[in-house]
């Protein structure tokens, strides 16, 4: 049976309904919530892209580059990660160490914070997740400090003293390095173990310890509340000891390579903008204040107490710059793996650096060029003044370097000895001056020995300048001749004492 034909009125009504439907859809598409949902669906269709990347952090200023670029801690559509790359980022503040590791293991966070110095102590416990270091966020530059009571003015004064420190943390690593620079070991002091740097500060203020390794701004708080106390040293001078990095599971990296590269690129852009603008730092401080529930001035200081790592810094950290002579991630990891193991904190299960790091995010990012993304430059030291030459040192490390009689040229064995016993310290404390004092026994003419000892000290400095690219003005050269024998050998009474007095002292001097 033939169907009924539509009347003209019916046709008009159908057209009106279609036009109305189209109008309704167009208006719906203008709705921000609908647009956001469509964008989310589009972004989730990318292979290997999560809608939201969850990143575990602590109360620290070194992650500001990512949080600033994200326009906050929570996943949001104002984020430049979202606008430029199509995914959201959520920063989860987990200050409890064990809880942060559980979140990583359970998949509640995709990336977790770590510091390379302490990482060897936890690698074995994470082995089944195949953790990989993917990029560096910062170097601590004042965020960590050692406070000491009245009468402790240099590292050697810590001998036999009680020091509060959180074991197997960046605080512990800092203390180990500082003691080594002063010719001491942790066995020469009394370590008082506490749960965190905050507890270390409390122990110091209570008067139960002589010194403590604390975080900023607790260092200033300690000094203000303990009469006669002082900041003995901080990472403002110990520039290359504590490096914050982010770690991901190997499986996650393999399935999210492009997204992680986008995360890295955006983070580095954020870091470079903060490094080059105080106004941007103040904006970031507001973001951190809200996300960390801390005062803005606290957050602003926290940002200024780190070196936010740029793309160039990451190239150096991962050993991609063949001309870089400074501290790499591999240097730190390997040294601390040995140091902690020697102290009884087993690191035998810690895999090699090559198996624990991936250079892909850094090496395959080619868009970050220009002055804002280059690596940090070395500190420029002024010419040494007479007052600086006589200034009391922070620490002194004695290294016995053998010279042929009457000679001052360094042999290959002497160079090796310098590298093993001092070069790593010099690179780690890159913002401190180095005073090199040449010493001799009392055999021969005193004045000749003074001249010879100064030439020997200068030859050591020349080696560090030429071989390790250290600034010329960083060095203070002193020739003592026989005038500063070691304790117990003041009379050069036997061959052993004379040999001990033929030494070179390396001292760290703070401007």
SULNOR-V544129 format. One line per field, one symbol per residue. phi: phi as a letter, one per 20 degrees, with the letter a starting at -180 (. if undefined). psi: psi as a letter, one per 40 degrees, with the letter a starting at -180 (. if undefined). burial: 1 if it has 9 or more other ideal C-beta (glycine too) atoms within 8 Angstrom, else 0. Layout:
BEGIN
phi=???
psi=???
burial=???
END
This chain:
BEGIN
phi=.fffefegfffffffffffffffffffffffgffgfffffffffeffmdefcedceccfbefdfgffffelqeefbeefffffecnbdccedecffgffffffffenfceccfadffeggfdfgfdgfelfcfdaeeadfcofcbddbfgnddbgfffgmeecebeflcgfffgfgfffffdmccgfecdedfcfbffffffffffnecebbecefefffffffddgmfbefabffeefcddcecdccfgffffecgfffffgffffffffffffdbffffffffffffffdlcfffgffffffecdffefffffffemedfeedeedffgfffffffffffenegcfefffggedccefgffeedeecnffdfffeffeefffeffffeffefbccecedecfgmdcfeefffffffffecgfffffdfeefceddeccedfnfgfffffffffffffffgffffedlefgffeddcdeleecffgncfelfbfffffffeccedceceg
psi=hhiiiiiddddddddddddddddddddddehddddddddddddeehhfhidhhhhhiigieeeddddddefadihieehdddddeeiihhhhhgdhdddddddddeedidiiiihddeddeeddeedeegihhdihdihhgeehihiiiheheiddeeheihhhihifiddddddddddddefiideeihhhhididddddddddeeeidiihiiiedddddddehheiihdiieddgdfdhhhiihiidddddefdddddddddddddddddddehddddddddddddddefiiddddddddeeihhhidddddddefeheeheahiddddddddddddddeeghedehiiddeeiheddddeheegiideeiihiihhiiihiddddeihidihhhhhhhiiheieihidddddddddedddddddfeeiihhhhhiiaehahddddddddddddddddddddddefihdedhhhhhebeegiihefdefeiddddddegihhhhhhh.
burial=0000000000100100000000000000100001110111001001001001111110011111111111111001001111001111111111000001111100001111111111111111011010111111111111111111100101111100111111011111111111111111010110010100111110111000111111110110111001001111111011111111111111011001111111111111111111100001111111111111010001111111111111111111111010010001111111111111100010100100100110111100100100011010000000010001100011111111101000000110011011100111111111011111111111000100111111111111101110010110111111111100110010010000111111111111100
END
